[in-house]
Amino acid sequence: MTESLLFVDRVNQALATVFDQHRPDLVALSDDLAPLLEQLIAFSSGGKRTRAQFVAAGGGLTAASAESGTDEALVHAGVAVELFHAAALVHDDLLDRSRHPPRPPVDPPGL
């Protein structure tokens, strides 16, 4: 497995742990948070974790450190970036309702 795939797996595992650990506390605060949490989970599931991989690249993640688990801080930073992005999507789609459906492609003039 390549170092980036190892890192992505570790970020995915850490995200699942964050949601599992904090779900009861968030739902206890308000039942209204349950649908928002589900959307946050949906928006943060799947994908290539490109943002988290940028964090790893910026932090100088190496194959040896990825396999040994010594770059746990980079995993946490990657999770934070992914959660921030997912929260921004939730805000735009659910709270702000400001995202628009994609526009159809337009052929540039002269082509």
C-alpha positions as CSV (number, residue, x, y, z in Angstrom):
1,M,0.0,0.0,0.0
2,T,1.4,3.4,-0.9
3,E,2.1,6.0,1.8
4,S,-0.8,8.2,0.6
5,L,-3.3,5.3,0.8
6,L,-2.0,4.5,4.3
7,F,-2.5,8.1,5.3
8,V,-6.0,8.2,3.8
9,D,-7.0,5.1,5.6
10,R,-5.7,6.6,8.9
11,V,-7.7,9.8,8.3
12,N,-10.8,7.8,7.5
13,Q,-10.5,5.8,10.7
14,A,-9.9,8.9,12.7
15,L,-12.9,10.6,11.2
16,A,-15.1,7.6,12.1
17,T,-13.7,7.7,15.6
18,V,-14.4,11.4,16.0
19,F,-18.1,11.0,14.9
20,D,-18.6,7.9,17.1
21,Q,-17.1,9.6,20.2
22,H,-18.9,12.9,19.9
23,R,-22.3,11.8,18.5
24,P,-23.9,11.2,22.0
25,D,-22.7,14.5,23.4
26,L,-23.9,16.5,20.3
27,V,-27.3,14.9,20.2
28,A,-27.7,15.4,24.0
29,L,-27.3,19.1,23.5
30,S,-30.2,19.3,21.0
31,D,-32.2,16.9,18.9
32,D,-31.8,19.5,16.1
33,L,-28.1,18.7,15.9
34,A,-28.8,15.1,14.8
35,P,-29.7,15.9,11.1
36,L,-26.8,18.4,10.9
37,L,-24.4,15.7,12.2
38,E,-25.8,13.2,9.7
39,Q,-25.2,15.7,6.9
40,L,-21.7,16.4,8.2
41,I,-21.0,12.7,8.2
42,A,-22.4,12.3,4.6
43,F,-20.4,15.2,3.3
44,S,-17.2,13.9,4.9
45,S,-17.6,10.3,3.8
46,G,-15.8,8.9,0.7
47,G,-13.6,10.8,-1.6
48,K,-9.8,10.9,-2.1
49,R,-9.1,13.1,1.0
50,T,-7.1,15.5,-1.2
51,R,-7.2,18.2,1.4
52,A,-5.8,15.8,4.0
53,Q,-3.2,14.6,1.6
54,F,-2.1,18.3,1.0
55,V,-1.6,18.5,4.8
56,A,0.5,15.3,4.7
57,A,2.6,16.6,1.8
58,G,3.1,19.9,3.6
59,G,4.1,18.1,6.7
60,G,6.7,16.0,4.9
61,L,5.0,12.7,5.5
62,T,7.3,9.8,4.6
63,A,6.5,6.2,4.0
64,A,8.5,5.1,7.0
65,S,6.6,7.5,9.3
66,A,3.3,6.6,7.8
67,E,3.8,2.9,8.5
68,S,5.2,3.5,12.0
69,G,2.3,5.8,13.0
70,T,4.7,8.6,14.2
71,D,2.9,11.3,12.2
72,E,-0.3,11.2,14.3
73,A,-0.3,15.0,14.4
74,L,-0.6,15.1,10.6
75,V,-3.5,12.7,10.7
76,H,-5.3,15.0,13.2
77,A,-4.6,18.0,11.1
78,G,-5.9,16.1,8.0
79,V,-9.1,15.3,9.9
80,A,-9.5,18.9,11.0
81,V,-9.2,20.1,7.4
82,E,-11.7,17.5,6.2
83,L,-14.1,18.4,8.9
84,F,-13.8,22.1,8.2
85,H,-14.5,21.5,4.5
86,A,-17.5,19.3,5.3
87,A,-18.9,21.9,7.8
88,A,-18.6,24.6,5.1
89,L,-20.6,22.4,2.8
90,V,-23.3,21.8,5.4
91,H,-23.4,25.5,6.1
92,D,-23.8,26.3,2.4
93,D,-26.3,23.6,1.6
94,L,-28.5,23.5,4.7
95,L,-28.1,26.7,6.7
96,D,-27.3,29.3,4.1
97,R,-29.0,27.6,1.2
98,S,-26.6,29.5,-1.0
99,R,-25.2,26.8,-3.2
100,H,-26.7,26.7,-6.6
101,P,-27.2,23.7,-8.8
102,P,-24.4,23.3,-11.3
103,R,-24.8,25.2,-14.5
104,P,-24.8,23.3,-17.7
105,P,-21.5,23.4,-19.6
106,V,-21.2,26.2,-22.2
107,D,-19.2,25.9,-25.4
108,P,-16.9,28.9,-25.7
109,P,-17.5,31.0,-28.7
110,G,-15.5,30.0,-31.7
111,L,-15.1,26.4,-30.9
